[in-house]
Amino acid sequence: MAATEKDLRTCSNVHSYYKSSDCPTCPDCEQARKPESGFLASLSAPARRALEGLGISSIQQLATYMEKEILQLHGMGPASMPKLRAALQEEGLSFRGE
């Protein structure tokens, strides 16, 4: 397997990091904005950004969506769905239509 060439980048907060993809996200900045608690804290950064992009910041907001709508989001993978289902169930909620 060939090694992927990584480019040195610097974000607007002057963090230096290497990336091999076109993704502009600084890992240091992303780690700093990760919630310490709540259902978003259990998700990967891409999954969290996908939900935040829809304006979902609470479990009640998540419950207004169908599971298949959430799965279609860029950054949301099948590994995140059990975490989301468990968080909904913990609050006595479920995805819309379930």
Secondary structure, DSSP 8 states (H G I E B T S, - for coil): ------EEEE-TT--EEEESSS----HHHHHHTS-SSSGGGGS-HHHHHHHHHTT--SHHHHTTS-HHHHHTSTT--TTTHHHHHHHHHHTT---TT-
